[in-house]
Each structure stands twice: as structure tokens, then as C-alpha cells.
């Protein structure tokens, strides 16, 4: 396990049943595993994680409509 905590990389938001969840990735360049805010360290490589506040950015909605 790595002793130093590194900032997890924020990749975006996931919308699930109307709720917004932040999506994070491990900061280790060789790993990049998807992690959630409940994790203390990456389950794949053992890197200790720190989660800063997600950046405030304008969000766009993307929806897929069927042609039926």
C-alpha cells in the first residue's frame, strides 16, 4: 500500500434514477481503476486516495431517443 494520499481524478457525473453521483478514477498512471468516495485506498493497486470537491461546471444533458 502506498503511504502518501493522492487526489483522485474527477471524470464526471453519472445520473442514476435522477440522482447525481461523482465518478472518480485512481490517480496512479499504471492503474486508473474506477473508485468511489467510500474507498480509502484503491482496491487494485493499493494507492491511498483523497477526494477533493468536484469542480463546479455547467452540465449538459445527453439523451438517446429511439426511432420506433
C-alpha positions, 0 to 999 in steps of 0.5 A: 500500500502506498503511504502518501494520499493522492487526489483522485481524478474527477471524470464526471457525473453519472445520473442514476434514477435522477440522482447525481453521483461523482465518478472518480478514477485512481490517480496512479498512471499504471492503474486508473481503476474506477473508485468511489468516495467510500474507498480509502485506498484503491482496491487494485493497486493499493494507492491511498486516495483523497477526494477533493470537491468536484469542480463546479461546471455547467452540465449538459444533458445527453439523451438517446431517443429511439426511432420506433 
